[in-house]
Each structure stands twice: as C-alpha cells, then as structure tokens.
Amino acid sequence: MILFLVGYAGSGKSSLGRRLARCLGVDLVDTDKRVEEMEGATIADIFHYEGEEYFRRAEREALEYIVQSGRDMVVATGGGLPTWGDNMLRLNECGTTIYLRRSPEQILSRLSEYGRQKRPMFRGKSDEELLRFMYEQIALREPYYAAAKMTIDCTTMCDDDVVTSIINEIRRSI
C-alpha cells in the first residue's frame, strides 16, 4: 500500500510522514528529495535555472519511479505535485491519498526561519504578505487537494493526533 500525503507547503507532509511511516513500519519517500537526487540540484536551483515546467516533468518522473518500485511506503508529495496535469488522478490510481488540511495561519505558525528560506515562494515576504499569498494559493489548489480519498483537518489536532487519525481511517477502510 502506498499512502500519498498531499497539501500545501508547510502543512506537515514530511514531518507527519516520518511519524506515520515509523508507526506503520514502512519507508518515507519525499518526492522533492527524489527530484533533487535525480537532478543533482536543489528544487530552488531547478526552478531558477530550468523553470517550473522542467521541474514539474521531473516531479512526475520521480512519482512514476516511486510507484513502480512496488513497495509499501508513505510518500510526502510536493505541495504543487497534485495540481499539475493529471497527477492527482495518478496518485488516486496508485494509492491512498490523504489531504492534510491546515489554515494559512497554522502553516505560518509552524514555519521556522529555515522553512521559510528553503521555499523560494515564501522568501522575502512579511507575515502579512505571506498569509495573503497562502490564502490565494490554497484557494487555487483546494479543488485538487479535495480530490484526495481522505481529508484530515489538522487545524485543531496535535501531530500525534493527526497520525493516530490517519491510522484509524486506514484501518476502517481496509
């Protein structure tokens, strides 16, 4: 079984994915890290030097590589991966998609300075500018994320409760 975690940047896909994978006894695979390994460059450099279209094609290639491995795993997807082409359809075909829904305010409160700097789209923005930007981006992406098989509203839950909730939902669906 492959569990795909989807949601906006900073929603906890990687951090919750690590906890979830540990609880399930499977590996965590991060699509952004896979792209960086394949390309030998950071996501920021790929965007800067090659452009978004090139990055999205590399991201799809990474997704196909992950799916074809045939292993059980938790996959932390990049925030934009589900919104490109037919990627959300592909995720739903190949595994269980889980949308980690968070408000922009909650995402902002979770972001460290490093977390802001490593995401080019967040750099150089004041808190107010970043909140406005996130509201706009999340509104555009919501229809894609909402196509996930499972939605976990993380707004009022601590991370341990989110992981427990995902495990309980998975057990109910088996």
N, C-alpha and C positions, 0 to 999 in steps of 0.2 A: 504494500500500500504506500502511495506517495501522498503526503499532505503538503499542499501548497499554501503558504501564508501570503495573503495579499493585503494591501493597504498603503496608505500614504507614507512617505518618508518620515521616519521617526516614530511610527506607530508601534514599534516593538517587534517587528518581524524577526530580526536577528536575535535579539536578547530573549524573547519568548520562545523562539525556535530552538535555541540552545537548551532551555529548560525542558521543553516538550520532547525534544529528541532524547535527552537524557532519561526522562521518565519512561519513554517508550522503548528505550534500548536500541535506537537506530541512529544513523548519522544525520547531521545537519549539513545541508548544502546551501550555499548562498550564491544566487545567480550573478550578483555583481562581482563577487570574488572569482567565480568561474570565468567571467568575461575578462577580468584583469589577468588571470593566469593564461588564458588563450591568446590575449593580445600583447602581453608583456608590458602593459601600461595601466595607469590608474584610469578610473572612469572619467575623472576631470580632464585628464590629458586626451583621452579618446574623444570626448565631446569637443574639446578645444581644437585639436588638430585634424580630426576626421569628420566631426559633425554628428548630429543626433541620428540621422538616417543610418549611417555606418554603425553607430553604437547599437541601434535597435536590431539591425540584422545580426550583429554579433551576439546580442542578447537572445535572439531566437535560436541561433545555433547552439548556444550554451543550454538553452531549455531542451532542445532535441537531444543533446548529448546526455543530459541528466535523465530524461525519460527513457532513453534507450539502454541505460545501464541496467534496468530491470530490478534495481534494489529497492527495498523498503527504506524510506527516508522522510525527513521533514525538509522542505525547501523554502527558504526565505527568498521571495522574489523581490526584484527591484520595484520601487513604487510605480514606475511607469510601464512596466512589462505588461500588465493586463490590458492596458489601454491601446496597445499597438497592434494593428492588423487584426488577426483572428487569434491572438494569444490567449485571451480569456476562454474562448471556446476550446482551444487546445488544452489548457490547464484543466478544464472541467472534464474533458475526454479522458485524460490520463491519470487523474487522481481526485482527491477530495480537496476542494478549495475552501479556505477559511478566511473570511474578511475580518480583519482586526480594525474595528471602527473606533476612532478617537476624535475628539474635538480638536480644532486648531490650538485652543488654549492649553489643552492637556499635552499635546505634542510639544508645544513651545516649552512648557514647564519640564518636560523630560529631556530636552536637548542640552547637552553640555556645550561648552565653547568649541571643543573638538568636533562634536556632532554638527555644529553649525558650519564650521570651516571646511569639513570634508565634503559637504554638499554644496556644489557650486551655485545652485539656485537659491540657497539661503544666505550666501556670503554678502556682507556689506549692507544688510538690511537692519533697520531698527526693529525692535519688538513689534511696534505698531505696523510697520511696513510688512514684516514677515507674517503677522496674523492676517492682514488683508490678502496677501499673496496666497497663503494657505487656504483661506476661505474660497478664493476664486478657483484654485487648482483642484481642491477636493470636490467642489461642485461639478467641475468638468469630468472628473474621474469617477464620481459616485455611481453612475449607471454601469460602469464596467465592474467596479468592486462589488456592487449589489448583485451581480450575476453569480457570485460565489454560491456554492452549495450550502454554506453555513456562514452566518454572521454572528460575531461575538462583539457585543457592545462593551468595550473595555472602560468606558467613562467612569464608572463607579466601582471598578474592581481593582484590587492589587494584582500584581503579576502572577502570584501563586494561584489566586482565584481564577484568573484567565486560563492558566494551564489546566487546572482542575476542570473548569467548564468545558474546555475543548476535549479533554479525555472522556468526560461523561457524555458529551454529544456524540463522539465517535463510537463509544460503546453502545449507545442507544440505536445508532444507525446500522450496526452490524447484525 
